[in-house]
Amino acid sequence: MPDILLADLASPANPGDQAIFLGTLKLIRDCLPGSKVTVATRGFSHHDVYERLGCRVVPSYPNPEAIESDDCPAKFFRAAETFAQPGPLRDAVREADLVFLAGGAYFYSCRRFFPGLTFLSHLTPVYWAKRFGKKVVCLPQSFGPFQSFPAQALFDRAVRRMDLVLFRENISGDWLRRRYPALESRFHFMPDLAFSLESKDLMPGGELRSPAEQSGKKRIGVTVRSWHEGQNALESYLDALAGTLAWLMSDYGYEVSVIVQVQSRKKNEGDEWVSQRLLEKLGRLKPAAPVNLEVSRPYFDVPALCRLYRSCDFLIGMRLHSALLGFVLGVPALTAGYQHKAEGILESAGLRDLYLGTYSQLSAGGLQSACKKVIGENVRWRAEIEKSLGRARREIRRVFDKNVVPLIQ
């Protein structure tokens, strides 16, 4: 009965990250039955969410939760608190038989000088694991590039201490191989662990009705997020998206649900303000439009969010995780990228034609053309998604059995 530490989980306030965690937990319990699972999370205040799933919970270190709640200047005075209690995570690493770095993350840094606390919390479990002689598996995520020399140097040191590095898309895999050719044997592709889930895992209780069965109404789900790099491009994308939605309502009779997937008082993390901005633009184009703003406080749990996605004919997402959840539910999701991970994951899944390009490249004409294809071939796309996820689940299990399980035996 191995002791597994799943380190550096994001807060369950991000339902996409929570779905990846659920997929990871399902995989561990299927392949390593009887495992005791400890999770180290940057959302320790929500520890009850993980405890209800039978996990022991400790905070990440450093734990950025105290300074991630808002953008006020006082957060800098709270930063010192995050370094005050290394003991719980350090002890959890010492007690574990195998240390996993949670999947779904993105090892990169856009800061020019020194990385933030979230970046550091990715790395501390690696350093402690090697200090205590533990094996480390980096579950599938995305990597690079790094804007600052300190971030790159810290990652260089950490990656050499990882026994297995799983990447979830080939853009990241190519980057790893180019930078660390001597470590290539440790690098392996594994699809995003959200794909190990099935609809019944996300929506227990048989709530798997189609949009027509629910209401007979045609509906589009939309997610947008703020992105601190390229604010002008974001405004242009919102204009193009608003124009496309107005066209879909006028010409096709769709209702629109703008879904706030992530709640946060931090402008660059939460989706509510940018969702409101989209509604303002859409309201100027179609003042009486049937548009719903879907929001839940403090945040959506996974089943509630999935019920919304399941009620849609298709999704237009700037949140990659909304696309992943949509695919698991069998819902086509057109995806606008803001980093390479969206392009890479859709291509690796065989769903490249659902990738719209980066949000900074998109026009209303391009969006409308992509929507026409999904509307006209919705049934085919649902079948393609089902086949793609079947392949992904088999690949996840094959890689885990071949490369991860031997590390614990």
C-alpha positions as CSV (number, residue, x, y, z in Angstrom):
1,M,0.0,0.0,0.0
2,P,2.2,2.9,-1.2
3,D,2.0,6.4,0.2
4,I,1.6,8.9,-2.7
5,L,2.1,12.6,-2.4
6,L,0.4,14.7,-5.1
7,A,2.1,18.0,-4.7
8,D,1.2,21.6,-5.7
9,L,-2.4,21.3,-6.6
10,A,-4.1,24.4,-7.6
11,S,-7.2,25.6,-5.7
12,P,-10.5,23.8,-6.4
13,A,-11.8,27.2,-7.1
14,N,-10.6,26.5,-10.7
15,P,-12.9,23.7,-11.8
16,G,-10.7,22.8,-14.7
17,D,-7.8,22.1,-12.3
18,Q,-10.1,20.2,-10.1
19,A,-11.2,18.0,-13.0
20,I,-7.5,17.2,-13.7
21,F,-7.1,16.3,-10.0
22,L,-10.1,14.0,-10.2
23,G,-8.7,12.3,-13.3
24,T,-5.3,11.9,-11.5
25,L,-7.0,10.4,-8.4
26,K,-9.0,8.0,-10.5
27,L,-5.8,6.8,-12.3
28,I,-3.8,6.3,-9.1
29,R,-6.6,4.3,-7.5
30,D,-7.1,2.2,-10.6
31,C,-3.4,1.5,-11.2
32,L,-2.1,1.6,-7.6
33,P,-5.0,0.2,-5.6
34,G,-4.9,0.8,-1.9
35,S,-2.7,3.8,-2.2
36,K,-2.8,6.4,0.6
37,V,-2.9,9.8,-1.1
38,T,-1.7,13.1,0.4
39,V,-2.3,16.2,-1.5
40,A,-0.4,19.5,-1.1
41,T,-2.5,22.3,-2.4
42,R,-2.2,26.1,-2.9
43,G,-5.9,26.2,-1.9
44,F,-5.5,24.8,1.6
45,S,-8.5,26.7,2.9
46,H,-10.6,24.3,0.8
47,H,-9.0,21.2,2.4
48,D,-12.4,19.7,3.1
49,V,-12.9,19.2,-0.7
50,Y,-10.0,16.8,-0.8
51,E,-10.8,15.2,2.6
52,R,-14.2,14.2,1.4
53,L,-12.4,12.2,-1.4
54,G,-10.3,10.3,1.2
55,C,-7.1,12.4,0.9
56,R,-4.9,13.8,3.6
57,V,-4.2,17.5,2.9
58,V,-1.3,19.8,3.6
59,P,-0.5,23.3,2.3
60,S,2.0,23.8,-0.5
61,Y,5.2,25.6,0.3
62,P,5.6,28.4,-0.1
63,N,1.8,28.7,0.0
64,P,0.7,31.7,-2.2
65,E,-2.9,31.5,-1.1
66,A,-2.6,34.4,1.4
67,I,-1.5,36.8,-1.3
68,E,-3.6,35.5,-4.2
69,S,-7.0,36.6,-3.0
70,D,-6.8,40.2,-4.3
71,D,-4.6,42.9,-5.8
72,C,-4.4,45.2,-2.8
73,P,-1.0,46.4,-1.7
74,A,-1.4,44.7,1.7
75,K,-0.7,41.4,0.0
76,F,3.0,42.2,0.0
77,F,3.0,42.4,3.8
78,R,1.4,38.9,3.9
79,A,4.1,37.4,1.7
80,A,6.4,36.6,4.6
81,E,3.7,34.5,6.1
82,T,3.9,32.0,3.2
83,F,7.5,31.1,4.2
84,A,6.8,30.5,7.9
85,Q,5.6,26.9,7.9
86,P,7.6,24.5,5.7
87,G,7.1,21.6,8.1
88,P,3.8,20.1,6.8
89,L,5.0,19.7,3.2
90,R,8.5,18.7,4.1
91,D,7.1,16.0,6.4
92,A,4.7,14.8,3.7
93,V,7.6,14.4,1.3
94,R,9.6,12.5,3.8
95,E,6.8,10.1,4.5
96,A,5.9,9.5,0.8
97,D,7.0,6.5,-1.2
98,L,6.5,8.5,-4.5
99,V,6.1,12.2,-5.2
100,F,3.9,13.4,-8.0
101,L,3.9,16.9,-9.2
102,A,0.3,17.6,-10.1
103,G,-0.7,17.5,-13.7
104,G,-2.3,20.4,-15.6
105,A,0.3,23.0,-14.6
106,Y,2.4,25.1,-16.9
107,F,6.1,25.4,-16.0
108,Y,7.0,28.8,-17.5
109,S,7.6,32.4,-16.2
110,C,6.5,35.6,-17.8
111,R,8.3,37.7,-15.1
112,R,11.4,39.3,-16.3
113,F,13.4,39.3,-13.0
114,F,12.4,36.7,-10.5
115,P,9.5,34.1,-10.5
116,G,6.5,34.3,-8.2
117,L,5.5,32.2,-5.3
118,T,3.4,29.8,-7.4
119,F,6.4,29.0,-9.5
120,L,8.5,28.3,-6.4
121,S,5.8,26.1,-4.9
122,H,6.1,23.9,-8.0
123,L,9.8,23.3,-7.2
124,T,10.1,22.8,-3.5
125,P,8.7,19.3,-3.5
126,V,11.3,18.3,-6.0
127,Y,14.2,19.6,-4.0
128,W,13.0,18.0,-0.8
129,A,12.2,14.7,-2.5
130,K,15.8,14.4,-3.7
131,R,17.0,15.3,-0.2
132,F,15.1,12.4,1.3
133,G,15.8,10.0,-1.5
134,K,12.3,9.9,-3.0
135,K,11.5,9.4,-6.7
136,V,9.7,12.2,-8.5
137,V,7.2,12.0,-11.3
138,C,6.1,15.2,-13.1
139,L,2.6,14.4,-14.3
140,P,1.6,15.7,-17.7
141,Q,1.8,19.5,-18.1
142,S,3.3,22.1,-20.3
143,F,6.7,23.7,-20.3
144,G,8.6,26.8,-21.3
145,P,9.7,29.3,-22.3
146,F,11.1,31.4,-19.4
147,Q,11.5,35.1,-19.4
148,S,13.9,35.4,-16.5
149,F,17.2,33.8,-15.9
150,P,16.5,32.9,-12.2
151,A,13.3,31.0,-13.3
152,Q,15.2,29.1,-16.0
153,A,18.0,28.3,-13.6
154,L,15.7,27.0,-10.9
155,F,13.9,24.8,-13.4
156,D,17.1,23.5,-14.9
157,R,18.1,22.3,-11.4
158,A,14.8,20.8,-10.7
159,V,14.3,18.9,-14.0
160,R,17.6,17.1,-13.5
161,R,16.2,15.8,-10.2
162,M,13.0,14.4,-11.7
163,D,12.9,10.7,-12.5
164,L,10.1,11.0,-15.0
165,V,8.8,14.1,-16.8
166,L,5.5,13.7,-18.6
167,F,4.4,16.4,-21.1
168,R,0.8,16.7,-22.4
169,E,1.6,18.2,-25.8
170,N,4.4,17.9,-28.3
171,I,5.3,21.6,-28.4
172,S,6.5,21.2,-24.8
173,G,8.0,17.8,-25.5
174,D,10.1,19.3,-28.3
175,W,11.2,22.2,-26.1
176,L,12.3,19.8,-23.3
177,R,14.3,17.6,-25.8
178,R,16.1,20.6,-27.3
179,R,17.1,22.1,-24.0
180,Y,17.9,18.8,-22.1
181,P,19.1,16.3,-24.8
182,A,20.9,14.2,-22.2
183,L,17.6,13.6,-20.3
184,E,15.5,12.6,-23.2
185,S,14.9,9.1,-21.9
186,R,13.0,10.6,-19.0
187,F,10.6,12.5,-21.2
188,H,7.3,10.9,-22.3
189,F,4.1,12.1,-23.8
190,M,0.9,11.5,-21.8
191,P,-2.5,13.1,-22.6
192,D,-3.9,15.6,-20.1
193,L,-5.3,13.7,-17.2
194,A,-8.7,15.3,-17.5
195,F,-9.1,12.9,-20.4
196,S,-8.9,9.9,-18.0
197,L,-12.4,11.0,-16.8
198,E,-15.7,10.0,-18.4
199,S,-19.0,11.9,-18.3
200,K,-20.3,9.9,-15.4
201,D,-17.3,10.9,-13.3
202,L,-18.0,14.6,-13.8
203,M,-21.8,14.4,-13.5
204,P,-22.8,11.5,-11.2
205,G,-26.5,10.7,-11.0
206,G,-27.3,10.2,-14.7
207,E,-27.7,13.9,-15.5
208,L,-26.4,13.4,-19.0
209,R,-29.3,14.8,-21.1
210,S,-28.6,16.5,-24.5
211,P,-29.6,20.2,-25.0
212,A,-32.7,19.3,-26.9
213,E,-33.8,16.9,-24.1
214,Q,-33.2,19.6,-21.5
215,S,-35.1,22.5,-23.0
216,G,-35.3,22.3,-26.8
217,K,-33.3,25.5,-27.0
218,K,-30.1,25.9,-29.0
219,R,-27.4,27.3,-26.8
220,I,-23.7,28.3,-27.1
221,G,-21.4,28.4,-24.0
222,V,-18.7,31.0,-24.0
223,T,-15.7,31.4,-21.7
224,V,-13.2,34.2,-21.7
225,R,-10.3,35.1,-19.4
226,S,-8.1,38.1,-18.9
227,W,-4.6,37.8,-20.1
228,H,-2.0,40.3,-18.9
229,E,0.1,40.0,-22.1
230,G,-1.6,41.9,-24.9
231,Q,-4.5,43.9,-23.4
232,N,-5.2,45.6,-26.7
233,A,-5.4,42.2,-28.5
234,L,-7.8,41.0,-25.9
235,E,-10.2,44.0,-26.6
236,S,-10.0,43.2,-30.3
237,Y,-10.8,39.6,-29.6
238,L,-13.8,40.6,-27.4
239,D,-15.1,42.8,-30.3
240,A,-14.8,39.9,-32.8
241,L,-16.4,37.5,-30.3
242,A,-19.3,39.8,-29.6
243,G,-19.9,40.3,-33.3
244,T,-19.8,36.6,-33.9
245,L,-22.3,35.9,-31.1
246,A,-24.7,38.6,-32.3
247,W,-24.5,36.9,-35.8
248,L,-25.2,33.5,-34.3
249,M,-28.2,34.8,-32.4
250,S,-29.6,36.6,-35.4
251,D,-29.0,34.0,-38.1
252,Y,-29.2,30.8,-36.2
253,G,-31.4,31.5,-33.2
254,Y,-28.9,30.6,-30.6
255,E,-29.1,31.6,-26.9
256,V,-25.8,32.5,-25.4
257,S,-24.4,31.6,-21.9
258,V,-21.3,33.5,-20.9
259,I,-19.8,31.3,-18.2
260,V,-17.5,32.6,-15.4
261,Q,-15.4,29.5,-15.0
262,V,-12.9,31.0,-12.5
263,Q,-13.8,33.4,-9.7
264,S,-11.0,35.6,-8.3
265,R,-10.6,39.2,-7.1
266,K,-7.3,39.2,-8.9
267,K,-8.0,40.8,-12.3
268,N,-5.6,38.5,-14.2
269,E,-7.0,35.3,-12.7
270,G,-10.7,35.7,-12.4
271,D,-13.1,35.7,-15.4
272,E,-15.9,37.8,-14.2
273,W,-14.8,41.3,-15.2
274,V,-13.8,40.2,-18.7
275,S,-17.1,38.3,-19.0
276,Q,-18.9,41.5,-18.1
277,R,-16.9,43.4,-20.7
278,L,-18.0,40.9,-23.4
279,L,-21.6,41.4,-22.3
280,E,-21.3,45.2,-22.6
281,K,-20.0,44.9,-26.1
282,L,-22.7,42.3,-27.1
283,G,-25.4,44.5,-25.5
284,R,-24.4,47.4,-27.7
285,L,-24.8,45.2,-30.8
286,K,-28.0,43.4,-29.7
287,P,-29.7,45.3,-26.8
288,A,-32.5,42.7,-26.3
289,A,-30.4,39.6,-26.8
290,P,-31.1,36.4,-24.8
291,V,-27.7,36.3,-23.1
292,N,-27.2,34.7,-19.7
293,L,-24.2,35.4,-17.4
294,E,-23.6,32.2,-15.5
295,V,-21.7,32.8,-12.3
296,S,-21.5,31.0,-9.0
297,R,-19.9,32.2,-5.7
298,P,-17.5,31.4,-4.3
299,Y,-17.0,29.2,-7.3
300,F,-18.6,26.5,-9.5
301,D,-18.2,23.0,-8.4
302,V,-17.3,20.6,-11.2
303,P,-20.8,18.9,-11.6
304,A,-22.6,22.3,-11.7
305,L,-20.2,23.7,-14.3
306,C,-20.5,20.5,-16.3
307,R,-24.3,20.7,-16.3
308,L,-23.9,24.1,-18.0
309,Y,-21.5,22.9,-20.6
310,R,-23.6,19.8,-21.3
311,S,-26.6,22.0,-22.0
312,C,-24.7,23.7,-24.9
313,D,-24.6,22.6,-28.6
314,F,-21.0,23.8,-28.7
315,L,-18.5,26.0,-26.8
316,I,-16.3,28.9,-27.7
317,G,-13.6,29.0,-25.1
318,M,-10.6,31.0,-24.2
319,R,-10.3,28.9,-21.1
320,L,-8.4,25.7,-22.1
321,H,-10.0,23.9,-19.2
322,S,-13.5,24.7,-20.5
323,A,-12.5,22.9,-23.7
324,L,-11.2,19.9,-21.8
325,L,-14.3,19.6,-19.8
326,G,-16.4,20.0,-22.9
327,F,-14.6,17.2,-24.7
328,V,-15.0,14.8,-21.8
329,L,-18.8,15.6,-21.9
330,G,-18.8,15.1,-25.7
331,V,-19.4,18.8,-26.5
332,P,-17.4,20.4,-29.4
333,A,-15.3,23.3,-28.1
334,L,-13.7,25.9,-30.4
335,T,-10.6,27.0,-28.5
336,A,-8.8,30.3,-28.7
337,G,-5.2,30.1,-27.4
338,Y,-3.2,32.5,-25.3
339,Q,-0.3,30.2,-24.8
340,H,1.0,27.2,-26.8
341,K,-0.6,24.7,-24.5
342,A,-4.1,25.0,-26.1
343,E,-2.7,24.4,-29.7
344,G,-0.5,21.5,-28.5
345,I,-3.2,19.7,-26.5
346,L,-5.8,19.9,-29.3
347,E,-3.3,18.7,-31.9
348,S,-2.1,15.9,-29.7
349,A,-5.8,14.8,-29.2
350,G,-6.4,14.8,-32.9
351,L,-8.8,17.8,-32.6
352,R,-6.5,20.4,-34.3
353,D,-9.4,21.7,-36.4
354,L,-11.2,22.9,-33.3
355,Y,-8.3,25.2,-32.5
356,L,-9.0,28.8,-33.5
357,G,-5.5,30.2,-33.3
358,T,-4.3,32.7,-30.7
359,Y,-6.8,35.2,-29.5
360,S,-4.6,38.0,-30.9
361,Q,-5.0,36.6,-34.4
362,L,-8.7,36.1,-34.5
363,S,-11.3,38.1,-36.5
364,A,-15.0,38.0,-36.6
365,G,-14.8,36.4,-40.1
366,G,-12.5,33.7,-38.8
367,L,-14.7,32.9,-35.9
368,Q,-17.9,32.8,-38.0
369,S,-16.3,30.4,-40.4
370,A,-15.2,28.1,-37.6
371,C,-18.7,28.2,-36.1
372,K,-20.3,27.3,-39.4
373,K,-18.2,24.2,-39.6
374,V,-19.1,23.1,-36.1
375,I,-22.8,23.8,-36.6
376,G,-22.9,21.9,-39.9
377,E,-20.9,18.9,-38.6
378,N,-21.9,18.8,-34.9
379,V,-22.8,15.1,-34.9
380,R,-19.5,14.2,-36.7
381,W,-17.5,16.2,-34.2
382,R,-19.1,14.6,-31.2
383,A,-18.2,11.2,-32.7
384,E,-14.6,12.4,-33.4
385,I,-14.3,13.6,-29.8
386,E,-15.5,10.3,-28.4
387,K,-12.9,8.4,-30.5
388,S,-10.1,10.8,-29.5
389,L,-10.9,10.5,-25.8
390,G,-10.9,6.7,-26.1
391,R,-7.4,6.8,-27.6
392,A,-6.3,9.3,-24.9
393,R,-7.5,7.1,-22.1
394,R,-5.7,4.0,-23.5
395,E,-2.5,6.0,-23.9
396,I,-2.7,7.4,-20.3
397,R,-3.1,3.9,-18.9
398,R,-0.3,2.5,-21.1
399,V,2.2,5.2,-20.2
400,F,1.3,5.0,-16.5
401,D,1.6,1.2,-16.3
402,K,4.9,1.1,-18.3
403,N,6.7,4.1,-16.8
404,V,5.2,5.1,-13.4
405,V,4.1,1.8,-11.8
406,P,7.7,0.3,-12.0
407,L,9.0,3.2,-9.9
408,I,6.9,2.1,-6.9
409,Q,7.5,-1.6,-7.2
